[in-house]
Amino acid sequence: MKNITFKRLIVRGSVVVTIAILCIIIFFRNGMILDYIGIHIDNPFIKSVQVPEVYATIDRNQNGIADPIDIVNAARHEVKQRTPYKSAYYDGGYPPDNEGVCTDVVWRGLKGAGISLKDSVDQDIEENTNLYPRVNGKPDPNIDFRRVPNQYVYLKRHAQELTTTLKPRDIENLQEWQPGDIVIFMEDSSFHHVGIVSDKRAKDGTPYFIHNTYPFASEIKLSSIKTPITGHYRWNY
């Protein structure tokens, strides 16, 4: 009898632990763990917020798709192929298609709209080297455009600067966050990160964020990242 009771306790304990683990997976940072593996779950009990789409309709490469959506589609390719996070130095600057870091999501996304971020950053660094502290006075086209601080300086100088405040369910605020926007996080020297705003939104209106951090590229809710946003930029199409 004691053995049966003990077994029941073990079973019940296992069930409780399993439920606890599932709750952590589902609710940790708005479901970030599930988002990482491509399973997007929203609270079924809240009403969806409809945020107007007010992104640019210009089509530089004339493929019938607006440039901001081209950027999102190219960035999302990183997610679809689960591009492994790998930080390395490459002659010529560009890493192989099957590996990369967070900054690679940005230039690859812009490339989808026919924009060469490398050429633009390299030229600006050559002409204004002193404005780029991360370059340390010695421009290196093999790596400069793939550093978050350098992308930050370039975008701050040449892109449209937007709000860094994100307010769920606030339509006026949320419509400032549009597909193809670039978001930068720089917390001292401990955390440098960058990615692309998705065309997908959670039910509370907050956008998803396409980025690459270990172990691979993913698309998560922007609100899942708790580090304060340093910069929010839109390419001057």
N, C-alpha and C positions, 0 to 999 in steps of 0.2 A: 504494500500500500504506500509506504514511504517512497519507494522507487518511482511509482506512478506519479505521485504528487511532485516529486523533484523533476521528473521529465516534463510535466506540465508547466512548471515554473520556468524551465529552460526554454520551452517553446514560446511561452508568453514573453519572456525576456527578449528572445530573438525577434519576435514580431515588433516589440516596442523599439528595439534598436534599428530594425529595418525601416520602420515608419519615420523615426528620427532622421535617419540618413537621407531618406527620400525628401523630407521637408527641407533639409539643408540644401539638397541639390536643387529643389524647385524654387525656394525662396531666397537663397543667398544672393545678395546684390541683384534683385529683380530677375532671378533666373539666369544669371551670367554663365553658370556651369553648363546648363542646357544649351544656351545660345552658342557657346563655344563649339559644341558638337552638332550645331545646325538644327536643334529642336527649339522652336520659339513658342513659348507659352505665355498667354496674357491672363490677367484676372477676369474670369468669365462673369463676374458680378458687377463690373463697372461699365459705364456707358462710354462708347468710343467718342473721341474728340476728332472732328473733321478739320484739318488744317489746310488752308488754301495753298495751292501750288503756285508759287510766284517766282520760279527760277527763270533764268534767261532762256530764250528760245532760239538764240543764234546757233547756226549749224556750220561751223568753220570747215569741216571736212566733207560737207554736203552728202552725208549718208542717210539723210532723212530722220536723224535723231538729234535732239537738242544736245549741245555740248555738255551741260551738267549731267545728263543721263548717260552720255558716252563715258564720262569720267567714272560714274558709279558702276557702270557695267564692266569697265576695264578693271577697276579696283576689286569688284566682286569676283572676277575670275580668280584672283588670289585665294579667295575663300573656297571657291568650288574645287580648286586643285589642292587645297590644304597646303599651300606653300610653306615649307618648313622654315622656322626662324633660324637664320644662320648669319652671324655677323663676321664679315671678312673684307679684306682689301683686294680689289681686282684691277689689273692693268686695263686701262680703257674706261674704267669707272663702273660699267654695268655688270651686275652679277648674272649668273645663269638664270634662265626663266623659272627653274624649279627650286629656287631658294631666294631668301631676302630677309629684310628687316622692316620696321615700320615705315621708314622713309621711302622704301621701294614701292609701297602701296601708293604713295602720293605721286611720284613721277610716272609710275605705270598707269595710274588713273588718268593723269593729265595727258599722257601719250595717246590714250584712247580718243581724245578730242583733237589730236594733232598738235599738241603743245609740248615743246621740248623744255622741260624744267632745267635739265642739265645745262643746255646752251645758255639759258637766261641767267642762271645762278653763276655759272663760270664767268660770263661777261661782266656781271655786276661786281663780282669779287675782284676781277682784274682791274676794274675801273675805280673801285672803292674798297680796297683791301682793308683799310683801317677801320671800316665799319663792321667787320666780321671778326669778333674776338676769337672765335673757334678756329679760325684760319691761322692765327698767331703770326701774321705777317708773311706766311709762306704758302701761297695758293697751291693746291694740289687737285687738278681736275679729276683725278682718279677716285676721289673720296668726298670732296667738299659738298657736292650737291646731295649727298646721302647722310649728312649730319643734321640732326634736328635743330640745333642752334642756328645753323646757316639757313635752313629753310625758313626759320622764324624771322631772321633779319630780312631776308629777301621779301617774304610776304608782307611784312610790316611796311616795307618801303614801296612795294609795287601792287599789292592787292587791296581789295576793299576790306576794311576792318569793320567787324560786326560785334554784336553783343557777346559777352562771355557768360552771361547769366542764362540759365536754363530753367524755365518754370513749367512743370507739367500742368496740363489742362488750361493753360493761359494762351489762348489762340493768338493774341497780339504778339506775345513773345515767341511762340513756337513758329510762327510764319517767318521769323528771321532766320530760322534754321532750315536751310533748303538743300536738296541733293547736290552733291559735288563740292560743297563747302569743305574747307580744310580746318581741322581743329588741332591745336597744339597744347601739350602739357609740358611744363618745365618747372619742376620743383627743385630749386637749387641745382646741385649736380647729381642728386640722387635718382631723379626720375625725369627722363626726356622721352617724350612719346608724341606721335602724330598719326593722323588717319583721316579718312574721308567720311563725310556725312552721307548716309544712305538715303534712298528714296522710300525706304520702309520705315514705318512708325509703330510704336506701341499704342495701345488703346488710349493711354493718357496723352497722346500726341507727341511724346518725346521721340526724337529720331534714333534710328540705329546708327552704329558707327562701324565702319570697315577698317580693320587695322591688322597688324601682325605683331604678335608678341609670343613668347615661348608658350606652347610648342609649335603653333602654326597660325596662319592667318584665319581670322574669324569675323563674324558680324554680330555685335552685341549691342544692347541698349546703351546709348551714350551716358545715360544716368547711372549705369553700373560702375563707372569709373569715379571714384570718390576724390581723386586729386583735383584741386581747383583748376579750371580751364585758364590757360595763359593767353591764348589767342584763338580767334575765330575769324577766318578769312574767306573771301570769295574772289576767284580769279576775275580780272578785268577782261571779260570776253570781248 
